[in-house]
């Protein structure tokens, strides 16, 4: 028997909206309106002065009554900054860690990834969430790492698999091609031309993705564009509904 699961990936820009206000509950409202089962969030603050020392992942997950895991890609003296996975299903953290940053380029923002195992309706599947860098060579190294033996290529990373996040990579780029050598682009399975997700003021770039393994069927894709999503972050969320075997 197959099961239908909705997955969102969303770069929330430290929950600082286009109006300059830090509002994690506004991000929670965006998610609540879309009602996904699973959420991959990028650019969350934990205990940073710029966002009032709030644990943003905890606030959002609590408001939505979802379980979560947060991984700080960057650790600062007062807190951290990174990615989270939220789930309406039971989930178990398998791994959280860094992905490569270009040597001798310490100015590049450190990036990380999360790998969780999720139990839904008696079945198990894997979900990975990440946020790639802004430099082309760095993204290629990060894509190579994600498909390699520490992550997707690990023996415990059994299908079905979802890989979500902000990859800062256009369709057809080197990093995109490396990932799609292993997984399929959920948007491209549903649409010939993918909807762009960034920037909200004039969206023209598709850089946020939900990639799926071959046995996963994509049912529908949406990029919610409304007054709330146009102000909550500089990215639009991407929502993909899939059917898992």
Helices and strands as residue ranges (DSSP letters): E 3-11, G 13-15, H 24-34, E 38-46, G 49-51, H 56-64, E 67-75, E 80-87, E 90-99, E 111-120, E 123-131, H 136-147, E 161-166, H 174-180, E 184-185, H 186-190, E 208-212, E 217-222, H 229-232, E 238-244
